[in-house]
Amino acid sequence: MEPRGVAFGTKHVGCLNRRVPCGEVGSMVRVKVGGKIGHSVRRQAILLLPLGLLYGSLCQGGDGLSTSGDVSLSDSAVALDKYGGLNSIVLPSRGAGYFRLEKLGNRWMLVTPDDHPFWYLGVALVSSTPGRDPDGRTYDDYVLSKYEKKEVWASQVKQRLPSWRFNGLGMYESSLVRSYGSFGRKPIEPLMPHFNDRPRFAYHSMVNTGGYLGSPVKNILGELKAGMFPDVFDPGFRQYAFRYMAENTRETTGGLKAEWGSPWVIGYITDESDELTGSGPAETHIHLGWAALATPPSLTSGKILSKSVTYSDPTVYTKLALRDFLKKRYAENIEALNSAWHSSYTSWDSAGGYGAGAGLLDEDGRHRWTGDRRSLAGATDVLKADLNDFLFLIAKQYFQVAHDAIRSVDQNHLIFGPVSLTADSRPQVLLAAKDYVDAFVARVERGMGIPGADIYDLTGKPVLAASHFFTAERDSPLAILGIPSPRAANTVSDTQEQRALAYSNYIKALLQVRGKDGVSPVLGFHWWALVDNWSEKRNFGLVTVRDNAYDGKEAVVRPATDSRGYPVGGEERDYGAFIPAAREANLEIMVRLLAELRNHSQATDDQAPRPTKTRLSQAKASPGRADTD
């Protein structure tokens, strides 16, 4: 059943100027009451509203705003609830008090605990960042010089981000900015929505963080020099995930109740691409089915990033799981396998030793019949089908364990899975995930193309867009390190203003993505990152390593004091302004969403009375689930 239409009240609000100045929270702009957006009016009543409440102001950016009809707004314009949701639209309460998913008309949306639609515009890595600048100083060094205490920085950054119209904190956030306190400290105000990304089951199980296992889970890609992926069929992987969720709250003030019960947590992000090689783009990531065939059947030691680990249990369970899968499929007839694969194995087990023998467990990928480690090119169609089917089982094992471990302690928060998936991920991985995540957090374009709905079309699950980076090294302190070449999912601009235009065009394209069924599946965008990264030599940041915003005022040579009394400036040269146009683009997204919901209202509301504050009375959803109407 379609949800009832959106009614915003009887007054129309439009801008006196299509290019509304986007100032700090609390600054004032004038709007017209009694006229239509984009049209002249005869009678004008001037109303002053704080810009912090005025997401209805018509800020033009990039290609400008094209409206079909007028956008009806209440006198409060587009006020936000405390979580950043659109306050003028009220959905039926589900009574749980957590973020959830709902399909409103033809668009999937996050919904805040206060029952208002929410389109995520969050910033990742709001924390320390790796690397030192040419003066040998880190971001933490500059933060302590500027604010004296990290707690002051935490409060200030959570005021700056909303003033730039970002409404959430992404993964790798400092414990100081979370909604639950840490290490005995109380939560630092103001609070912002954020993710819980601490359950990195793959990485933590492979280094045995917390010592929950007698032996760490093995990396099945280590000997293949292909990255990292855990031995998910090791019973220890499941044991670790469950213990981690139940016990690893040592840094959380208030323990389990505070962390798993926080209404400010949007949902869980479990791992990222560094520790889940094989789940990303098929063109560059090893095929995990092939890896299971070629990895050793036993390991006594390994290295996870810079950490050396030893294994008291040497068994590589994924290799044995593949053997058992093939034995069942071929009725334990090794010659039937050989006929289908054009192989010459003499045993289902070892017959001469890994890398030298003729048994299936001795396979190390040296034989031509195994095909290419990524594409499987050169292998028979049957071998490809077998390894693709086993790839599905590997992925399913990871996602099911992650899901079950989270749900063993938390029935309420959404599960987004890892930040490693892309539209170019192998379909077996995405299909295995869909039954165990509420939504994906993933890169939604193929290669360097425009955003698309491939993941949604394949799985039916909405997607939070991530892993597309916008940089302008030439117009940043990192220019001295050289200019990187554009690459997949990385837009490199010459100036900060061009960088802002690229970002603006991208998020507006995200808003317009449609699946084959006409539904808009994108839930928002995950910006990477708060600060420039001198280790990776990339201008990822909204601020420089000196904590100067790229706003045309702070990231400059001349020392000055900002509106909050903190020092800014001191850069090697004056850098361009990214923030103003990016903030304007973020505002425009909200205007477009309201226009869309208003149009949906007109199409579906069969002459129902229109209250001043909208209530979508028939949309269906439940916390921790992605339900349709």
C-alpha positions as CSV (number, residue, x, y, z in Angstrom):
1,M,0.0,0.0,0.0
2,E,1.3,3.5,-0.9
3,P,2.0,5.8,2.1
4,R,-0.2,8.8,2.4
5,G,1.0,12.0,0.7
6,V,3.2,14.6,2.3
7,A,1.4,17.9,3.2
8,F,3.6,20.8,4.4
9,G,0.9,23.3,5.3
10,T,-0.7,26.1,3.5
11,K,2.0,28.7,3.2
12,H,4.6,28.9,0.4
13,V,8.2,29.9,1.1
14,G,10.6,31.1,-1.5
15,C,13.9,32.9,-1.6
16,L,14.4,36.6,-2.3
17,N,17.5,35.6,-4.2
18,R,18.1,32.2,-5.8
19,R,21.7,32.3,-4.5
20,V,21.0,32.4,-0.8
21,P,24.2,33.2,1.3
22,C,24.9,30.1,3.3
23,G,26.3,31.4,6.6
24,E,27.0,29.8,10.0
25,V,24.4,28.4,12.2
26,G,22.4,31.3,13.7
27,S,22.9,33.7,10.7
28,M,19.8,35.2,9.2
29,V,18.4,35.2,5.7
30,R,15.1,36.7,4.3
31,V,12.5,34.6,2.7
32,K,9.1,35.3,1.1
33,V,5.9,33.9,2.6
34,G,2.9,33.8,0.2
35,G,4.8,33.1,-3.1
36,K,6.0,30.1,-5.0
37,I,9.6,29.1,-5.2
38,G,11.1,30.4,-8.4
39,H,8.1,32.7,-9.2
40,S,7.4,36.4,-8.4
41,V,4.6,37.2,-6.0
42,R,2.4,40.2,-5.5
43,R,2.0,40.1,-1.7
44,Q,5.2,39.5,0.2
45,A,5.6,39.2,3.9
46,I,9.2,39.2,5.0
47,L,10.2,36.5,7.5
48,L,13.5,36.1,9.2
49,L,14.7,32.6,10.0
50,P,17.9,31.1,11.4
51,L,19.8,29.4,8.5
52,G,20.2,26.5,10.8
53,L,16.5,25.9,10.4
54,L,16.2,27.0,6.8
55,Y,16.9,24.0,4.7
56,G,14.1,25.3,2.5
57,S,16.1,28.2,1.3
58,L,16.8,27.8,-2.4
59,C,20.6,27.5,-2.7
60,Q,21.7,27.1,-6.3
61,G,24.9,25.1,-6.9
62,G,26.4,23.1,-9.8
63,D,23.6,22.8,-12.4
64,G,21.1,24.7,-10.2
65,L,17.8,23.6,-8.9
66,S,15.1,22.5,-11.4
67,T,11.7,22.3,-9.7
68,S,8.6,20.8,-11.1
69,G,5.9,22.8,-9.4
70,D,6.3,24.7,-6.2
71,V,7.6,23.3,-2.9
72,S,5.1,23.9,-0.1
73,L,6.6,24.5,3.3
74,S,5.5,25.3,6.8
75,D,6.5,28.6,8.4
76,S,9.3,26.7,10.1
77,A,10.7,25.9,6.6
78,V,12.7,22.7,6.9
79,A,13.6,22.5,10.5
80,L,15.6,19.5,11.6
81,D,15.0,17.2,14.5
82,K,17.8,16.7,16.9
83,Y,19.2,13.9,14.8
84,G,19.1,15.8,11.6
85,G,15.9,14.4,10.2
86,L,13.4,16.5,8.2
87,N,11.2,17.8,11.0
88,S,8.3,18.8,8.8
89,I,7.6,15.2,7.8
90,V,6.4,12.9,10.6
91,L,6.1,9.2,10.1
92,P,4.1,6.9,12.4
93,S,6.1,6.0,15.4
94,R,7.4,2.5,15.6
95,G,8.0,2.8,19.3
96,A,11.6,1.5,19.3
97,G,13.5,4.8,19.2
98,Y,16.3,3.8,16.8
99,F,17.2,4.6,13.2
100,R,15.3,2.5,10.7
101,L,14.6,2.2,7.0
102,E,11.3,3.0,5.2
103,K,10.3,3.2,1.6
104,L,8.4,6.5,1.1
105,G,6.7,6.4,-2.3
106,N,9.5,5.5,-4.7
107,R,12.4,6.3,-2.4
108,W,14.2,4.4,0.3
109,M,15.0,6.7,3.3
110,L,16.6,6.4,6.7
111,V,14.2,7.5,9.5
112,T,15.4,9.0,12.7
113,P,14.4,7.8,16.2
114,D,12.0,10.8,16.3
115,D,10.3,9.4,13.1
116,H,11.5,11.9,10.5
117,P,13.2,11.1,7.1
118,F,17.0,11.4,7.1
119,W,19.3,11.5,4.1
120,Y,22.8,10.8,5.3
121,L,25.6,13.3,4.6
122,G,28.4,12.0,6.9
123,V,32.1,12.4,7.3
124,A,34.5,9.6,8.0
125,L,37.7,9.5,10.0
126,V,36.7,12.3,12.4
127,S,39.7,11.4,14.5
128,S,43.5,11.4,14.3
129,T,44.9,10.9,10.8
130,P,48.2,9.3,9.8
131,G,51.2,11.1,8.6
132,R,53.3,14.1,9.4
133,D,53.6,17.4,7.5
134,P,56.9,18.8,6.4
135,D,57.4,20.4,9.8
136,G,57.2,16.9,11.3
137,R,53.9,17.6,13.0
138,T,50.7,15.5,13.1
139,Y,47.0,16.5,13.1
140,D,46.9,15.7,16.8
141,D,49.9,18.1,17.4
142,Y,48.0,20.9,15.8
143,V,44.8,20.1,17.5
144,L,46.4,20.2,21.0
145,S,48.1,23.5,20.1
146,K,44.8,25.0,18.9
147,Y,42.3,23.6,21.5
148,E,44.6,22.5,24.4
149,K,42.4,19.5,25.0
150,K,41.1,16.8,22.7
151,E,37.7,17.0,24.5
152,V,37.4,20.6,23.3
153,W,38.3,19.6,19.8
154,A,35.6,16.9,19.9
155,S,32.9,19.4,20.8
156,Q,34.1,21.9,18.2
157,V,34.2,19.5,15.3
158,K,30.7,18.4,16.1
159,Q,29.6,22.0,15.8
160,R,31.6,22.7,12.6
161,L,30.3,19.8,10.7
162,P,26.6,20.7,11.0
163,S,27.4,24.3,10.1
164,W,28.7,22.9,6.9
165,R,25.5,20.8,6.6
166,F,27.0,17.4,7.2
167,N,24.7,15.5,9.5
168,G,26.6,12.4,10.6
169,L,29.9,10.8,11.6
170,G,31.3,8.0,9.5
171,M,33.6,5.1,10.3
172,Y,36.9,5.4,12.2
173,E,35.5,8.1,14.4
174,S,37.4,9.0,17.6
175,S,35.9,7.6,20.8
176,L,35.6,11.2,21.9
177,V,32.9,12.0,19.4
178,R,30.7,9.0,19.9
179,S,27.3,9.2,21.6
180,Y,28.3,7.0,24.4
181,G,31.2,8.0,26.6
182,S,34.5,6.2,26.6
183,F,37.1,5.2,29.2
184,G,35.0,6.5,32.0
185,R,34.3,9.9,30.3
186,K,30.7,11.1,29.7
187,P,29.6,11.7,26.1
188,I,30.8,15.1,24.8
189,E,28.1,17.4,23.6
190,P,26.7,18.1,21.0
191,L,25.8,14.6,19.9
192,M,25.7,13.5,16.3
193,P,24.4,10.4,14.5
194,H,27.2,7.9,13.9
195,F,28.0,4.3,13.0
196,N,29.3,1.6,15.2
197,D,32.3,0.2,13.3
198,R,34.1,-1.4,16.2
199,P,33.0,-5.0,15.3
200,R,35.7,-5.4,12.6
201,F,35.3,-9.2,12.9
202,A,37.7,-10.0,10.1
203,Y,40.6,-7.9,11.2
204,H,40.2,-8.4,15.0
205,S,39.8,-12.2,14.7
206,M,43.0,-12.4,12.6
207,V,45.0,-10.6,15.3
208,N,43.0,-12.0,18.2
209,T,42.2,-8.6,19.7
210,G,41.3,-9.1,23.3
211,G,42.7,-12.7,23.4
212,Y,39.3,-14.3,23.0
213,L,40.8,-17.3,21.1
214,G,43.5,-19.8,21.8
215,S,44.8,-19.2,18.2
216,P,44.1,-16.3,15.9
217,V,41.9,-16.9,12.8
218,K,44.2,-17.4,9.8
219,N,44.5,-15.2,6.7
220,I,43.7,-17.4,3.7
221,L,45.4,-14.9,1.3
222,G,48.7,-14.5,3.2
223,E,50.7,-17.2,1.4
224,L,49.2,-16.0,-1.9
225,K,50.4,-12.5,-1.3
226,A,46.9,-11.3,-2.3
227,G,45.8,-9.2,0.7
228,M,43.7,-10.4,3.7
229,F,40.6,-12.5,4.2
230,P,39.8,-14.5,7.3
231,D,39.4,-18.3,7.4
232,V,35.6,-17.9,8.0
233,F,35.0,-21.7,8.2
234,D,37.3,-21.8,11.3
235,P,35.0,-22.4,14.3
236,G,37.1,-19.7,16.0
237,F,35.8,-17.1,13.6
238,R,32.2,-17.5,14.8
239,Q,33.4,-17.9,18.4
240,Y,35.4,-14.7,18.2
241,A,32.5,-12.6,16.7
242,F,30.1,-13.7,19.4
243,R,32.5,-13.1,22.2
244,Y,33.6,-9.7,20.8
245,M,30.0,-8.5,20.7
246,A,29.2,-9.7,24.2
247,E,32.4,-8.7,25.9
248,N,34.5,-6.0,24.1
249,T,33.0,-2.9,25.6
250,R,36.0,-2.1,27.7
251,E,36.4,1.4,26.2
252,T,32.7,2.2,26.5
253,T,31.4,4.1,29.6
254,G,28.3,2.2,30.7
255,G,29.2,-1.0,28.9
256,L,26.7,-3.0,26.8
257,K,23.7,-1.0,27.7
258,A,25.2,2.3,26.6
259,E,26.7,1.1,23.4
260,W,24.1,-1.2,22.0
261,G,21.3,0.9,23.3
262,S,22.3,4.3,21.9
263,P,19.6,5.9,19.7
264,W,22.4,8.0,18.0
265,V,23.9,4.9,16.3
266,I,22.6,4.6,12.7
267,G,23.8,1.0,12.4
268,Y,26.8,-1.3,12.1
269,I,29.7,-1.3,9.7
270,T,31.6,-4.5,10.2
271,D,34.8,-4.3,8.2
272,E,36.5,-2.6,5.3
273,S,38.3,-3.5,2.1
274,D,41.8,-3.8,3.7
275,E,40.8,-7.0,5.6
276,L,38.2,-8.3,3.1
277,T,40.1,-8.6,-0.1
278,G,38.0,-10.5,-2.6
279,S,34.8,-8.7,-1.8
280,G,35.7,-5.6,-3.8
281,P,36.0,-5.0,-7.5
282,A,36.4,-8.3,-9.5
283,E,39.0,-6.7,-11.8
284,T,41.5,-6.0,-9.0
285,H,40.5,-8.5,-6.2
286,I,41.4,-12.1,-6.1
287,H,38.6,-14.6,-6.6
288,L,38.0,-16.1,-3.1
289,G,36.9,-19.5,-4.6
290,W,40.2,-19.7,-6.4
291,A,42.0,-18.6,-3.2
292,A,40.4,-21.4,-1.3
293,L,41.7,-23.9,-3.9
294,A,45.3,-22.4,-3.9
295,T,45.8,-21.6,-0.3
296,P,47.9,-24.0,1.9
297,P,45.9,-26.6,3.9
298,S,47.8,-25.7,7.0
299,L,49.7,-22.6,8.4
300,T,51.8,-22.2,11.5
301,S,52.5,-18.4,11.3
302,G,51.5,-15.3,9.3
303,K,51.5,-11.5,9.2
304,I,48.5,-9.2,9.4
305,L,49.6,-5.8,8.3
306,S,52.7,-5.2,10.5
307,K,51.7,-7.8,13.1
308,S,53.3,-11.2,13.2
309,V,51.0,-14.0,14.4
310,T,51.4,-17.7,15.2
311,Y,48.8,-20.4,15.0
312,S,48.6,-23.2,17.6
313,D,45.8,-24.7,15.4
314,P,47.4,-24.9,11.9
315,T,44.3,-26.1,10.0
316,V,43.1,-23.9,7.2
317,Y,39.4,-24.7,7.4
318,T,38.3,-22.9,4.2
319,K,40.5,-25.2,2.2
320,L,38.9,-28.2,3.8
321,A,35.5,-26.8,3.3
322,L,36.1,-26.5,-0.4
323,R,37.3,-30.1,-0.5
324,D,34.2,-31.3,1.3
325,F,32.0,-29.2,-1.0
326,L,33.6,-30.7,-4.1
327,K,33.5,-34.2,-2.7
328,K,29.8,-33.9,-2.1
329,R,29.2,-32.4,-5.6
330,Y,31.1,-35.1,-7.3
331,A,29.9,-38.0,-5.1
332,E,33.5,-38.4,-3.8
333,N,34.6,-39.5,-7.3
334,I,37.9,-37.7,-8.0
335,E,37.9,-38.8,-11.6
336,A,34.6,-37.1,-12.2
337,L,36.1,-33.9,-10.9
338,N,39.2,-34.4,-13.2
339,S,37.0,-34.9,-16.2
340,A,35.0,-31.7,-15.5
341,W,38.0,-29.6,-14.7
342,H,40.6,-31.2,-17.1
343,S,42.7,-31.8,-14.0
344,S,44.8,-34.7,-12.8
345,Y,44.4,-35.0,-9.0
346,T,45.0,-38.4,-7.5
347,S,43.4,-37.8,-4.2
348,W,40.9,-35.6,-2.4
349,D,43.6,-35.1,0.3
350,S,47.3,-34.6,0.1
351,A,49.5,-36.8,-2.1
352,G,53.1,-35.5,-1.9
353,G,52.8,-32.1,-0.1
354,Y,51.5,-28.6,-0.8
355,G,52.9,-27.2,-4.0
356,A,54.5,-30.4,-5.0
357,G,52.0,-33.3,-4.7
358,A,49.1,-34.5,-6.8
359,G,46.3,-34.3,-4.2
360,L,43.6,-31.6,-4.3
361,L,44.9,-30.2,-1.0
362,D,48.3,-29.9,-2.6
363,E,47.0,-27.4,-5.1
364,D,48.7,-24.0,-5.0
365,G,47.4,-22.5,-8.2
366,R,50.4,-23.5,-10.3
367,H,48.4,-25.7,-12.7
368,R,47.0,-24.2,-15.9
369,W,43.6,-25.8,-15.3
370,T,43.0,-23.5,-12.3
371,G,42.8,-20.4,-14.5
372,D,43.5,-16.8,-13.6
373,R,43.3,-15.9,-9.9
374,R,40.9,-13.1,-10.6
375,S,38.9,-13.8,-13.7
376,L,39.3,-17.7,-13.8
377,A,40.1,-17.2,-17.5
378,G,41.6,-20.4,-18.9
379,A,39.6,-22.7,-16.6
380,T,36.7,-24.9,-17.8
381,D,33.2,-23.6,-17.5
382,V,32.5,-26.3,-14.9
383,L,35.4,-25.2,-12.7
384,K,34.3,-21.6,-12.9
385,A,30.8,-22.6,-11.8
386,D,32.2,-24.7,-9.0
387,L,34.4,-21.9,-7.6
388,N,31.7,-19.3,-8.1
389,D,29.3,-21.4,-6.1
390,F,31.9,-21.9,-3.3
391,L,32.6,-18.1,-3.4
392,F,28.9,-17.6,-2.6
393,L,29.3,-20.0,0.4
394,I,32.4,-18.2,1.7
395,A,30.7,-14.8,1.5
396,K,27.5,-16.2,3.1
397,Q,29.6,-17.6,6.0
398,Y,31.1,-14.2,6.7
399,F,27.8,-12.3,6.5
400,Q,25.8,-14.8,8.4
401,V,28.3,-15.0,11.3
402,A,28.5,-11.2,11.4
403,H,24.8,-10.8,11.4
404,D,24.2,-13.5,14.0
405,A,26.9,-12.1,16.3
406,I,25.4,-8.6,16.2
407,R,21.8,-9.8,16.7
408,S,22.9,-11.9,19.7
409,V,23.2,-8.7,21.7
410,D,21.5,-6.0,19.6
411,Q,18.1,-6.5,17.9
412,N,17.5,-2.9,17.1
413,H,20.3,-1.2,15.1
414,L,20.6,-1.6,11.3
415,I,23.3,-3.7,9.8
416,F,25.1,-2.3,6.8
417,G,27.9,-4.8,6.5
418,P,31.5,-3.9,5.4
419,V,32.8,-0.9,3.5
420,S,34.4,-3.1,0.9
421,L,31.6,-3.7,-1.6
422,T,31.2,-2.0,-5.0
423,A,29.0,-2.2,-8.0
424,D,32.0,-4.1,-9.5
425,S,32.0,-6.7,-6.7
426,R,31.3,-10.3,-7.9
427,P,27.5,-10.9,-7.8
428,Q,28.0,-14.0,-5.6
429,V,29.3,-11.8,-2.8
430,L,26.4,-9.3,-3.1
431,L,23.8,-12.0,-3.3
432,A,25.2,-13.8,-0.3
433,A,25.1,-10.6,1.7
434,K,21.6,-9.5,0.9
435,D,19.9,-11.8,3.5
436,Y,22.1,-10.6,6.3
437,V,22.3,-6.9,5.9
438,D,19.5,-4.3,6.0
439,A,21.3,-2.1,3.6
440,F,24.7,-1.9,1.9
441,V,27.4,0.7,2.3
442,A,29.3,0.6,-1.0
443,R,30.6,2.3,-4.0
444,V,27.7,2.6,-6.4
445,E,29.5,3.4,-9.7
446,R,31.3,1.1,-12.0
447,G,34.9,1.9,-12.6
448,M,35.1,5.7,-13.0
449,G,31.5,5.9,-14.3
450,I,28.5,7.7,-12.9
451,P,26.5,6.4,-10.0
452,G,24.1,3.6,-10.7
453,A,21.6,1.2,-9.1
454,D,23.4,-2.1,-10.0
455,I,23.6,-3.3,-6.4
456,Y,20.0,-2.5,-5.7
457,D,18.8,-4.0,-8.9
458,L,20.7,-7.2,-8.0
459,T,19.8,-7.5,-4.3
460,G,16.7,-5.3,-3.7
461,K,18.5,-3.6,-0.8
462,P,19.1,0.1,-0.5
463,V,22.7,1.5,-0.5
464,L,24.6,4.1,1.4
465,A,27.1,5.4,-1.2
466,A,30.7,5.5,-0.1
467,S,34.3,5.1,-1.2
468,H,34.4,7.8,-3.8
469,F,37.0,10.4,-3.0
470,F,37.3,14.0,-4.0
471,T,40.7,15.7,-3.9
472,A,42.5,18.8,-5.2
473,E,46.1,18.3,-4.3
474,R,47.3,21.2,-6.4
475,D,45.2,23.6,-4.2
476,S,46.3,22.2,-0.9
477,P,49.4,21.9,1.3
478,L,50.0,18.5,-0.3
479,A,50.9,20.0,-3.6
480,I,54.6,19.8,-2.7
481,L,54.3,16.0,-2.8
482,G,53.2,15.8,-6.4
483,I,49.9,15.3,-8.1
484,P,48.3,11.9,-8.2
485,S,46.7,10.5,-11.3
486,P,42.9,10.1,-11.4
487,R,41.8,6.5,-10.6
488,A,38.6,4.6,-10.1
489,A,36.4,6.3,-7.5
490,N,38.8,9.2,-7.1
491,T,37.9,12.6,-8.7
492,V,41.0,14.8,-8.8
493,S,40.4,18.5,-9.4
494,D,42.8,21.4,-9.9
495,T,41.2,23.8,-7.4
496,Q,39.1,23.5,-4.2
497,E,36.2,25.3,-6.0
498,Q,36.3,22.6,-8.8
499,R,36.5,20.0,-6.2
500,A,33.3,21.3,-4.6
501,L,31.6,21.4,-8.0
502,A,32.5,17.7,-8.6
503,Y,31.1,16.8,-5.1
504,S,28.0,18.8,-5.8
505,N,27.3,17.1,-9.1
506,Y,28.0,13.7,-7.6
507,I,25.6,13.9,-4.7
508,K,22.9,15.3,-6.9
509,A,23.5,12.4,-9.3
510,L,23.2,10.0,-6.3
511,L,19.8,11.6,-5.4
512,Q,18.5,10.9,-8.9
513,V,19.7,7.2,-9.2
514,R,16.8,4.9,-10.0
515,G,16.5,1.2,-10.0
516,K,14.9,-0.7,-12.8
517,D,11.7,-0.6,-10.8
518,G,11.8,3.2,-10.6
519,V,12.8,3.2,-6.9
520,S,15.5,5.5,-5.6
521,P,17.7,3.3,-3.4
522,V,20.5,5.6,-2.3
523,L,20.4,6.6,1.4
524,G,23.1,9.3,1.3
525,F,26.8,9.7,0.9
526,H,29.8,8.8,3.2
527,W,32.5,11.5,2.7
528,W,36.1,10.5,3.2
529,A,37.6,12.2,5.3
530,L,37.8,15.1,7.8
531,V,41.5,15.7,7.5
532,D,44.1,15.6,4.7
533,N,46.3,12.5,4.8
534,W,50.0,13.1,4.6
535,S,50.8,9.4,4.8
536,E,48.7,8.6,1.7
537,K,49.6,12.0,0.2
538,R,46.0,12.8,-0.5
539,N,43.9,16.0,-0.1
540,F,41.0,14.0,1.4
541,G,40.2,16.6,4.0
542,L,37.6,19.2,4.7
543,V,40.4,20.7,6.8
544,T,44.2,20.8,6.5
545,V,46.5,19.1,8.9
546,R,46.6,22.4,10.8
547,D,42.8,22.1,11.3
548,N,42.1,25.0,8.9
549,A,38.9,24.6,6.9
550,Y,39.0,24.9,3.1
551,D,36.6,27.8,3.2
552,G,38.7,30.6,1.7
553,K,39.2,32.1,5.2
554,E,40.9,29.6,7.4
555,A,43.3,27.8,5.1
556,V,45.3,30.9,4.3
557,V,48.7,32.4,5.1
558,R,47.6,35.2,7.4
559,P,47.0,34.2,11.0
560,A,43.6,35.1,12.4
561,T,41.0,34.1,14.9
562,D,37.8,32.3,13.9
563,S,34.3,33.2,15.1
564,R,34.7,30.8,18.1
565,G,38.0,32.4,19.2
566,Y,40.4,29.8,17.9
567,P,43.5,30.5,15.8
568,V,43.4,29.8,12.1
569,G,45.7,30.5,9.1
570,G,49.5,29.9,9.1
571,E,49.5,28.0,5.9
572,E,52.2,28.1,3.2
573,R,49.8,29.9,0.8
574,D,46.2,30.8,0.4
575,Y,44.1,27.8,-0.6
576,G,40.7,27.8,-2.3
577,A,37.2,27.5,-0.9
578,F,35.6,24.1,-0.9
579,I,33.3,24.4,2.1
580,P,30.9,27.2,0.9
581,A,29.8,25.5,-2.3
582,A,29.8,22.0,-0.7
583,R,27.5,23.4,2.1
584,E,25.3,24.9,-0.5
585,A,25.1,21.5,-2.3
586,N,24.2,19.8,0.9
587,L,21.4,22.3,1.4
588,E,20.1,21.8,-2.1
589,I,19.8,18.1,-1.6
590,M,17.3,18.7,1.2
591,V,15.3,21.1,-1.0
592,R,15.2,18.5,-3.7
593,L,14.0,15.8,-1.3
594,L,11.3,18.0,0.0
595,A,10.1,18.8,-3.6
596,E,10.0,15.1,-4.4
597,L,8.0,14.3,-1.3
598,R,5.7,17.1,-2.0
599,N,5.1,15.9,-5.6
600,H,4.5,12.4,-4.2
601,S,2.0,13.9,-1.8
602,Q,0.1,15.5,-4.7
603,A,0.0,12.2,-6.6
604,T,-1.2,10.0,-3.7
605,D,-3.2,12.1,-1.3
606,D,-6.8,11.6,-2.4
607,Q,-8.1,14.9,-1.1
608,A,-7.2,14.1,2.5
609,P,-7.0,17.1,4.8
610,R,-3.5,18.5,5.0
611,P,-2.3,19.2,8.5
612,T,0.4,21.8,9.2
613,K,2.8,19.1,10.2
614,T,2.9,16.1,7.8
615,R,2.2,12.6,9.0
616,L,2.8,9.7,6.6
617,S,0.4,7.4,8.2
618,Q,0.7,4.2,6.2
619,A,4.5,3.8,5.6
620,K,5.7,0.5,6.9
621,A,9.0,-0.3,8.6
622,S,10.5,-1.8,11.7
623,P,13.8,-1.0,13.5
624,G,16.7,-3.1,12.2
625,R,14.8,-4.0,9.1
626,A,14.3,-2.6,5.6
627,D,10.6,-2.8,5.0
628,T,8.6,-1.7,2.0
629,D,5.2,0.0,1.9
